Amino acid sequence: MSSSNSSNQPPEKAPDKRPDKHPIASMLSWGPRTNNEKPDGMTEMDGTTERPKMPKNMSSRRASVAKTAGGLLQTSGQMLKSTVMAPVVAGKAVYTGGVKAGQVVGSGVAYGSKAVVGGGKACVDRSCDFVVGGGKAVVGGGKYVVKGSKKVFRSAIGATSSGSNSRSMAKQSKWDAGIDTIDSLLRPDSDTYNAMTPEQRKALAGVKKLLLKGPSDKQDKISHLPQDLIEGQEETVESNRRSSLKSTKTSLRSSTAHILQEYAGVRASAPGSLFEDLSDYSEQSGEDTFEASKQSFATETALTEVLDFDFVAPEFTKLSKPDQVRVFELLSWDSLSKWSFDIFELNDVTGGHPLLFVGWAILGSPYAQSAMAKECGISDVHVDTSVGYSFVDDFKIPPRRLCNYLRIIERDYHSENPYHNEIHAADVVQSLHTFIQMTFEGKIFECTPKDHFLAILLSAVVHDVSHPGKTNAFNVSVRTEVAVMYNDSSVLENWHIAYAFARMLDLSLSETSIRSNEALTAKLNNKRKKSECNILCNVSTEEFNTIRGLMIEAVLHTDMTKHFPMVNAAKGMLQLYDEEGAQEIAWKGLMFMLHMADISSQAKPAPLFRKWTERCMEEFFNQGDEEAKLGLPISPNCDRNLTKTPDSQTGFIKFVVEPAYQVLGLYIPRVQDEVLPIITNNYEYWMQEKEQAEADEQEEMT
């Protein structure tokens, strides 16, 4: 042990040298060091770099531990499992001798529990306790408390935004503690850092990056692949270029493709890239990327239907003139982008067609607004056709088919459901749209292709279609057909997205259809493109598959059981923004915003939040009544005789809504100013209701 570290006193904290920036710019740049900011002793490593020699004054015991840590960290990529958010922060593991991360006992690895590093109780210098973020690890001399770095998570965990009243928040999660722990181990002034080789530090930094990225099916697939197989696919491409024999090219491609596709679930890609799931996101700007996709569309297909930019939904023409004018006002771009938008008023004035009208106004913008103005005979109001998504132009979406699809999806939401109905779907679409418009003020979406926006907004439209008004847990418990079909995993979410594409392509999900040759015959006859509800009839096959894949991923992420991992992933992605693919991070941000829109009921101003609460609790109680009839245990919050609404809502806000919206505020600063104060007010409302109910109950008892 060097003399500078021989005492039991903690090292001095390095001064904070972060420059003053705009808040969002600072949030996006804080976090791991960039490639140009390497700590002392860190070098670029490759397969040929020799391991640096240990300092002469390092004890043999310390060198032994460093060697042990090398065996552990070199295989750290294997630590992450596919469906777990942060396995490196939960569980118990004992690393002895040269035990590798792939042999970890249980589901966790290092912190949040106990870990003994290096030969049982051996340690760097002498056995001791090293308290790191809530766990114990034998790694250094003396007792030493690491307080953990406070970076971008300050406002997401412990701080309140401006305008919000302070109150106790949920305690730090094991994921947060794990990130802080890794940060402490990678501090240049720590004993552990000095005991590790550059390769080991790089590997540990890689573990942190995987944690920050969160659960990703694509990343999980790649993390478990042999490195030489990944490198081999690149060699295959180069060999294909040099080979003059067509059969050799085909064989090389086919062999590697078969292994990756059949044994790793990595799909073969379209021409231009060997494997789609292994190829990095394009480095082009979102605009350039989208231009390339439009060129692909232009060369592959001719327009199935001529675009009618003046198309007006028949439901609009049937309204009275005063109602037409009011709908036009509600669906103007400025009105649609307000957080206080009243979806219940739109439902009333449109005669029960909120999803059709919101979907048409947003997905069909700006032509929908222009067409409504003409139909109303409004000539003194200027419709700015420069604002809007212009999906009709870019993806050649026929407005008539757009309304056809919205109409049938709206009809298939069960209006008898108090909560999961077409009003909720329309509210989620509008709320998500508002988030997107708020975010355009920052840089998070500057490289996002336009098909990502189309995919996420369409996902909002269909995310709960054909919802039965019962939870996933209920369907699994009763063993409904849909639960059996999807093997008890994200049951309703799988059903919603499958149903949405079945409607788009005019498919039947019945067993008879699955067993017949109908699908093959329809494809040969190009029936799917002729479907009157196929809004993607004019895009290329490649673009269709891209949008479909994004929508599947987005809707499956609306499974509420993924809430906490998704919030942590959102925090982590912010730290990676400046060093990872911007498109991937932006897409995860869009999925997070969809989830936030889906749980936005308690983030809406009065009286909207009270209306949503009444509807949600009534649907819960209906399920509880059904469970009682079936002799099943009544689910939490579903017993109308025992559940107290204020209790349910205060807990929902404290542990689910508010912490998640604080993280969303890191992406969208306006959320901190405009939405979080509303959440605080709503929480205080329910606390007052709770106190009043308790007082009334006490009075009755006396």
PyMOL commands that set and color helices and strands:
alter all, ss='L'
color gray80, all
select helices_A, chain A and resi 3-5+23-29+60-73+76-79+87-89+101-103+154-157+174-185+191-195+198-213+217-223+227-242+246-264+286-300+314-317+321-330+333-336+343-349+354-363+367-376+391-394+399-412+422-439+450-462+472-478+481-485+491-504+511-515+518-524+527-530+541-556+560-576+582-598+600-603+608-629+645-667+669-674+676-701
alter helices_A, ss='H'
color red, helices_A
select strands_A, chain A and resi 93-95+114-117+130-132+135-138+144-146
alter strands_A, ss='S'
color yellow, strands_A
deselect
rebuild
show_as cartoon
